[in-house]
Amino acid sequence: MLKSNAVISEWIESPIRYRPDDEIVSDLAALADSVIDTRSMAYHYASLGRSAADRWLEGDGAVPVKKYFYALRPALAIRWLRREGGRRPPMDLQSLVDAVALSNGLMDDITALVAAKRRSNERSNSARIPALDALIRDELTRVDEVRGDPADPCSRERAEALFLHLVNT
């Protein structure tokens, strides 16, 4: 977490909880918020998005609906980090979409893609959506626009204190 690992942030924000409303989740979220390095997180999302889209983004063939989401969510997370600096992006796609100020056309495209995923199996193909392709391509190249945050000199001590609290409870 001290290195702004995006996966840990996503676990904290996940709507699926094995122990709902546990105090440790809010404590971890507060620590994650205080130690976030948005640029490091953006690089993680760019790498994730590029590896998800790498085989199909530059082509023109149909794409499995699921694969669109594997590239779209990281692209939207980068957009969030560029605009919201210093805050972790939401985990669920709808909250992320609602928060990143997309055009009505892009919102409609994403809504249609979500509906297509609900109607189909995981391997069903989708016709290409040029506007979404452009959004993904653009956002995955904008990592350097995400402001880097200086490390908090007390973060290690706060993380160790939280760990000891967790172990001792």
N, C-alpha and C positions, 0 to 999 in steps of 0.2 A: 504494500500500500504506500509505503514511503517513496516509491519510485513511480507513483501514479499509474499503477497497473489497472488498465481499464476493465479487465475481467472482474477484479475484486469490486470495483465500483458497480458493475452490473449485478453482481450477486447481492450487494446491499440494496439496490433499487428493484430487484426482481419482485414481481407481484406474487410469485410462488414462495411461500414461507413455510418452513417446517415447524417453526416455533413463532407464530405470529406475535407481533408487539413485544418481543423480548427486548429488554433494556439494552442489550449488547448491540442490537441492530442500529438503534439511534446513536449509541456511543461510537460505533464504527463509522456511521455516516458523518458524524460531526468531525471525527478525525480525518476521514477521507476529504471532506470539504476544506479542512484547514491545511492539508499537505498537497493539494492537487497541483500538478504541473501540467497545465492544459496543452502545452506544446508536445510534451512527451505522450500524452494521451492521444493527441491528434495524429502523431506519427503511427501509433498503434492502429488507429482506425484507418489511416491511409493504406497501411500495409495489408490489413484485413480486407479492405474494399478492393484493392488492386488484385490481390490473389483470388478473390471471389469473381471478379469481372474479367480478369486477364485473358481468359480463353474466348470470351464472347463479345466484349464491349466494342472492339474495333471491327467486328464482322457485321453481317446483315441478316444472318439466319435467326430463326426462332430461338427463344431462350426459355428454359424451364422457369416457371413462375417463381419457384422457391429461390432460384439463383438471383433473380432480380432483387429480392429482399436482402440477400447476403451482401450485395454491393450497395443497395440503397440506404440501409440503416447506417453503415459507417460513413457514407457521404453526408447524410443528414447530421450525424454526430459531429463531423468536422465543421459543418455550417453552424451548428449550435455553439461549438467552442470558439469559432471566429467571432460570433456576435455576442455571446454571453460571458466570455472570458472569466475564468476563476470559478466557474460553477460546473459541476458534473452534468453531462447530458442525461435526460430521462432514459429509462430502460425500454419502456414500451414504445412501439412505433407510433401509435396514435398521438401520444403526448409529445413526442419529438416532432412529428409533422405539424401539430398545432402550434408549436413554439417557434418554428424557424422561418416564419413569414414567407411562404411560398405563394406563387401566383395561383389564381383560381384554376387555371388550366392544369398546373402541376398537381394541385389538390385533387382535381377530378381524375387525373391519370392514376394517382396513388390509390384513390378510392376504388377505381375500376380494377386495379391490380389486386387489391385486397379481396374484392368480390370474386375475382377469377380464382384466387387461391382457395377461397372457401368452397367453390364449386368443383374444384378439380383435385386430382391426387397430386402427390408431391413431384411427380415427374412430368406433369402436363406442361406443354409448351405454351408460351404466350407470344403473340405477335410483338414485334419490336415497338417500343414506345420512344420515338426519337427525342422527345422533350426530357424524358427520364434518363435516357442515355447521356444526353448533354449535361444534365444536372450532375449525374454521377461522375462523368469524366471531369467536369469543371471542379467540383468540390474536392475530389481526390488529389488535385494538383495544388490546392491552396493552403496546405499545411503551414507554410512559412508565414502566412498571415495571422496565424494563431499566436497570440502573445505568450511568451514564456514567463513563468512566475519564478521569482527567486525562492530558493529553499528556505523554509522556516527553521532557524537554528534550534528551536525547541521541539521539533517534530519527533525526533528519535526518543526523547525523554517521555513525551506524551504517549507515544506508541508503546513504550515499555511499561508505563504505568497502567495503560489500558489492558495490556496483556496480563500483567500481574493481577489486576482486579478480576479479570476473566478466570484466570487459573484458581484464584483464591475463593471464588464464589461458588 
